[in-house]
Each structure stands twice: as structure tokens, then as C-alpha cells.
């Protein structure tokens, strides 16, 4: 575990109108919380997209023909190349808004959760089986609690 603040460069871009979407600074805060104590330096990009772009990306990269809430694309650097490039996140704003409403969660809290979730994927965390899923969910709970956000897995 590393100590101290993370040297962080987060680029946030928008493929849709920004109304109802948290400010770029919020995404940077959530990324920093997810990385705190785990790595010292990171560069990543976050793109917020509409449903059409989200669906196209999910279909192309995962073979799933629907828009999903968050996609994570870890950096694939050549062997021996040491850069702080962590990867990219794609967050589908309409899916996030719909899920937040369905789950009776504040949209901002759901954006925070999905950002943390995506960053953990960039760090190599996964949820392919029950043991991995529980470990990842517990870490998400801890990170979000540190941000004053309720447990995203709590039943409403």
C-alpha cells in the first residue's frame, strides 16, 4: 500500500449535453479516492456518453448489444514501458440516470459508485466469481463510505 496523495491526471470528456452530470472535479475526487493508498501516480480518461455511443462500444468491445453503465479499458502498454497510464472509463449517462431512479439512489452517488467501480477494474479487480465479487464490493463500500456515500449494495 502506498502512502500520500496520488499524482493524478484525469481527463473528462462529454459525448452528450452535460445537464444532470456531475462536474469534472467530482469525477477526479472519486478517482483519487479509489486510487488512494493503491498507486502513487495515474493518468486516465473518462468519457461520458449517450446510449447510442455506449451501446456501440459495448457491442464492439464486449459483444453485448446494449448500453451498459460503465466500461473499463485498462491501458495495454508494451512490456518494459513504464508510464502512469491507467486506462479509460466510459460512463453511459442515460443508463446511470435510469439505474439511479430504479434503485432510488441519488444520481450523484451512483456516478461516484460507478466511477470507483470502473477504477478498481482498471487496477485489476474483478467480479467473475462470488469471492472476487464480495471482495470488490467490500472495497467499494469502504471507499464510498470515506466519501460520505451510502452502501451502494444495500437493498432500498
C-alpha positions in Angstrom: 0.0 0.0 0.0 1.3 3.4 -0.9 1.0 6.5 1.3 0.4 10.1 0.4 -1.6 11.8 -2.3 -1.9 10.4 -5.8 -0.4 12.4 -8.6 -3.4 12.3 -10.8 -4.3 13.4 -14.3 -7.9 12.8 -15.2 -9.3 13.9 -18.5 -13.1 14.1 -18.6 -14.9 14.5 -22.0 -18.6 14.6 -22.8 -20.3 13.0 -25.8 -23.7 14.4 -24.8 -25.1 17.5 -23.1 -23.7 17.9 -19.5 -27.1 18.7 -17.9 -27.5 16.4 -14.8 -24.0 15.1 -15.0 -21.6 15.9 -12.1 -18.7 18.3 -12.7 -15.3 17.0 -13.9 -13.9 17.8 -10.4 -16.3 15.3 -8.8 -15.0 12.6 -11.1 -11.4 13.5 -10.2 -12.3 13.3 -6.4 -13.9 9.9 -6.9 -10.9 8.6 -8.9 -8.5 9.9 -6.3 -10.4 8.1 -3.5 -10.4 4.8 -5.4 -6.6 5.1 -6.0 -5.6 6.4 -2.6 -3.1 4.0 -1.0 -3.0 1.8 -4.0 -0.8 3.6 -6.5 1.2 6.9 -6.5 0.6 8.2 -10.0 -2.1 7.7 -12.6 -3.3 9.2 -15.9 -6.8 8.2 -17.1 -9.6 9.4 -19.2 -13.3 9.4 -18.5 -15.8 9.8 -21.3 -19.5 10.3 -20.6 -21.6 9.1 -23.5 -25.2 8.8 -24.7 -27.0 5.5 -25.1 -26.0 5.1 -28.8 -22.3 5.5 -28.2 -22.5 3.3 -25.1 -24.2 0.6 -27.0 -21.8 0.8 -29.9 -18.8 0.5 -27.6 -20.3 -2.4 -25.6 -21.2 -4.2 -28.8 -17.7 -3.7 -30.3 -15.6 -4.5 -27.3 -17.7 -7.0 -25.3 -20.1 -8.4 -28.0 -23.1 -7.2 -26.0 -25.7 -5.2 -27.9 -26.9 -2.8 -25.2 -25.6 0.2 -23.4 -24.1 -0.6 -20.0 -23.4 1.8 -17.1 -19.6 1.7 -17.1 -16.9 0.2 -19.4 -13.3 0.0 -18.3 -10.4 -0.2 -20.7 -7.1 -0.8 -18.9 -4.0 0.6 -20.6 -2.2 -2.1 -22.6 1.4 -0.8 -22.5 4.2 -2.7 -24.3 6.5 -4.7 -22.0 9.1 -2.5 -20.3 7.3 0.8 -20.9 6.7 2.5 -17.5 4.1 5.2 -17.8 1.4 6.1 -15.3 -1.3 5.5 -17.9 -4.1 3.5 -16.1 -6.7 3.4 -18.9 -10.1 4.8 -19.9 -13.6 4.7 -18.4 -16.7 5.2 -20.4 -19.8 6.0 -18.4 -23.2 6.0 -20.1 -25.2 8.9 -18.6 -28.7 7.8 -19.6 -28.1 4.3 -18.1 -26.7 5.8 -14.9 -29.8 8.1 -14.6 -32.2 5.2 -15.2 -30.5 2.9 -12.7 -30.4 5.6 -10.0 -34.1 6.2 -10.4 -34.9 2.5 -10.4 -32.7 1.9 -7.3 -34.0 5.1 -5.6 -30.4 6.4 -5.3 -29.2 9.9 -5.7 -27.7 10.1 -9.2 -24.5 11.7 -7.9 -24.0 8.7 -5.5 -24.5 6.3 -8.4 -22.0 8.2 -10.6 -19.5 8.0 -7.7 -20.1 4.3 -7.3 -19.6 3.5 -10.9 -16.5 5.7 -11.2 -15.0 3.8 -8.2 -16.1 0.5 -9.6 -14.5 1.3 -13.0 -11.3 2.5 -11.5 -11.0 -0.7 -9.5 -11.4 -2.7 -12.8 -8.5 -0.6 -14.2 -6.4 -1.7 -11.2 -7.2 -5.3 -12.0 -10.1 -6.0 -9.6 -12.9 -8.2 -11.0 -16.1 -9.9 -10.0 -16.1 -13.1 -12.1 -16.9 -15.3 -9.1 -18.6 -14.8 -5.7 -15.4 -14.5 -3.8 -14.0 -11.8 -6.1 -17.3 -10.0 -6.3 -17.7 -9.8 -2.5 -14.1 -8.6 -2.1 -14.6 -5.9 -4.7 -17.9 -4.9 -3.3 -16.5 -4.5 0.2 -13.7 -2.3 -1.1 -16.2 -0.2 -3.0 -18.3 0.2 0.2 -15.2 1.3 2.1 -14.1 3.8 -0.5 -17.6 5.3 -0.9 -18.1 5.5 2.9 -14.9 7.6 3.0 -16.6 9.9 0.6 -19.8 10.0 2.7 -21.8 7.9 0.3 -24.1 5.1 1.5 -23.5 1.4 0.7 -24.5 1.0 -3.0 -25.3 -2.6 -2.4 -27.8 -2.0 0.4 -31.3 -3.0 -0.5 -33.6 0.0 -0.8 
